[in-house]
Amino acid sequence: MTLRTTVCAAVLLLTSPVAAQDYSNPAPTQSDAGGGGGGVRLAMQGRLDALNTLFASSSIGGGILGVDAGLVPIVTAGARLVDGKLFVGLGFGFFGTSTTNDMGGTEIETTQSWLSFCPLASFDLIANDSGALSLLGWFTFASAGNSESCAGGMCMESSDGATAIGLNLGVGIRGKIGDGLAIGTEWGWGFASVDQEDLPASMSDESTFFHGIFGNILFEGSVPL
């Protein structure tokens, strides 16, 4: 083969449609077990508290006021990045607490409503087209309205509210059930510190720290951006 023939063949090969493909941008992979595609995906997660997360019944001030808390983000809006392996989002939770104490034969019921905000992140350690194993965690910032105590048909406000700060860490397993749909479960450990505001003078203990295990059922839906 002459040099001229070799040069012509090389030019034809480099200018052909196959050779002109952009190999620097390969097709996205199916690494997102919750979404079914690479790239950025908008995602919405829902969680059901399967184990009454961080459940505690702590007495404050001689048992007059109790704290029962389940700090789980019920709905989390976010995005999947890094081929679907990384999820970042902001969760919201709403729950109420109710505690009954017996004071000299008289039952006193104390109720309070909570709203929580939870920055959340998870990363898939193992992922394929059918499922994923991930590490996850979220910070909890919660605020409660006025607590109300009722006894003998009479009710009164017992404090002006409360705040809570906590952290949850765990592992999760999810499986793909459809295009952009997944279901899974999450388990781990968490803690929180609750501060009551403007308690009566006779109740000097204004802060409660508690910890415990959590178990959630996870639902996720996502769409490509």
Secondary structure, 3 states (H helix, E strand, C coil): CCHHHHHHHHHHHHCCCCCCCCCCCCCCCCCCCCCCCCCCEEEEEEEEECCCCCCCCEEECCCCEEECCCCCCCEEEEEEECCCCEEEEEEEEEEEEEEEEEECCEEEEEEEEEEEEEEEEEEEEEECCCEEEEEEEEEEEEEECCEEEEECCEEEEEECCEEEEEEEEEEEEEEEEECCEEEEEEEEEEEEEEEECCCCCCCCCCEEEEEEEEEEEEEEEEEEC
